[in-house]
Amino acid sequence: METKRVLNFSAGPSMLPVEVLEKAREQMLNYGNSGMSVMEMSHRSSSYLAIFDNTKALLKKVMNIPEGYEIVFIQGGATQQFSMIPMNYLKNGKSDYAVTGAFSKKAMQEAKKFGDVRIAFDGASNQYKDIPSQEELQLDNTASYVHYCANNTIYGTEWKYVPETNGVPIICDMSSNILSKPVDVSKYGMIYAGAQKNMGIAGLGVAIIKKELLQPVPERTPVLLDYTLQIENDSMYNTPPAYAIYVLGLVLEWIDGLGGLEAMEVKNKEKAAILYDYLDSSDFYKTHSNKENRSLMNVTFVTASKELDDLFVKESIKQGMTNLKGHRSVGGIRASIYNAMPKAGVEQLVAFMKEFEERNK
Ligand SMILES: *Cc1c(COP(=O)(O)O)cnc(C)c1O
């Protein structure tokens, strides 16, 4: 039976490409004549290892990951890695954090437990509406690493450049914009993400790590929080999030088949422009973030009042659009338009916004 699917604007877990869901359904009961589903496989079986290796190879291909980098699949999402980063990469106790939103703040607070954190930028006083310019970043040349979050899921801002750090390794949380556009991996010491936004489903965290960055960790470090040990065991010291890795492989196949990250970027720019152009032409709605650093993934805006925001969300649900309510810390409205959201979905949202404006202005 086909059920009607809604347009899901959730920030995460979020919409998956319908082609991916169909493939997973098709392979659900009997994966490649194994006689079982991927969920039921031993992670050390040859059937599963082929899936695992394929996902890794596809990630390398799609993100154009150069030699000298390792891929780690891990449980605990992005948040666990907030803790792992200082545990693994502090050299002299010093690290720099650019705080441009809620998640970079959480990452910074975690690092404070392990060493001296310098705040290279703090956007709190301006409600996290902007991203610092290179000149505004106060970097310490002796820091072990510089951490920033490439896309601020809650506030709807995105870095449009990779900061120059004088050779200090950059560690970047790309949870909400990874796979949305090409990135030059070679500029980073480490890129990491929770998978449930643009890579697949919850339960999987991904890290892409420059080997040079690795160093022995303090002896008391828990085994699963040690990146080197994870790499030495090819992410299989214990049972990895096996089904989530399989879904990531399906998502990567889908992206690859559509022309890779260049093609994703073209589509994502087109979709975001439809929304932002309308928002800019309207006096009824206001965007949260400053124009220069608006996110292509999470579009945040408000109407004139909280009552109208609530009414907007309520009515949008009746129109088959869900999860448009802004994050509880910001309020208003947020449309998350990751890779899987079709252009037609964004057009439908804008048509509803126009009609809502007409009735309520
Ligand atoms: C969602 C999100 C996180 C948290 O991810 P978990 O996998 O739930 O730990 C961290 N950073 C960013 C940018 C996010 O969007």
Ligand as a Chemical Component Dictionary entry (heavy atoms), coordinates in Angstrom:
data_LIG
# 
_chem_comp.id                   LIG 
_chem_comp.type                 NON-POLYMER 
_chem_comp.pdbx_formal_charge   0 
_chem_comp.three_letter_code    LIG 
# 
loop_
_chem_comp_atom.comp_id 
_chem_comp_atom.atom_id 
_chem_comp_atom.alt_atom_id 
_chem_comp_atom.type_symbol 
_chem_comp_atom.charge 
_chem_comp_atom.model_Cartn_x 
_chem_comp_atom.model_Cartn_y 
_chem_comp_atom.model_Cartn_z 
_chem_comp_atom.pdbx_ordinal 
LIG C1 C1 C 0 22.495 18.030 14.812 1  
LIG C2 C2 C 0 23.817 18.613 14.989 2  
LIG C3 C3 C 0 24.707 18.165 15.977 3  
LIG C4 C4 C 0 24.327 17.080 16.957 4  
LIG O1 O1 O 0 24.318 15.877 16.330 5  
LIG P1 P1 P 0 24.083 14.507 17.129 6  
LIG O2 O2 O 0 24.389 13.498 16.077 7  
LIG O3 O3 O 0 22.657 14.531 17.575 8  
LIG O4 O4 O 0 25.019 14.456 18.261 9  
LIG C5 C5 C 0 25.955 18.739 16.042 10 
LIG N1 N1 N 0 26.323 19.705 15.203 11 
LIG C6 C6 C 0 25.489 20.190 14.255 12 
LIG C7 C7 C 0 25.944 21.263 13.345 13 
LIG C8 C8 C 0 24.212 19.650 14.113 14 
LIG O5 O5 O 0 23.386 20.114 13.173 15 
# 
loop_
_chem_comp_bond.comp_id 
_chem_comp_bond.atom_id_1 
_chem_comp_bond.atom_id_2 
_chem_comp_bond.value_order 
_chem_comp_bond.pdbx_ordinal 
LIG C1 C2 SING 1  
LIG C2 C3 SING 2  
LIG C2 C8 DOUB 3  
LIG C3 C4 SING 4  
LIG C3 C5 DOUB 5  
LIG C4 O1 SING 6  
LIG O1 P1 SING 7  
LIG P1 O2 DOUB 8  
LIG P1 O3 SING 9  
LIG P1 O4 SING 10 
LIG C5 N1 SING 11 
LIG N1 C6 DOUB 12 
LIG C6 C7 SING 13 
LIG C6 C8 SING 14 
LIG C8 O5 SING 15 
# 
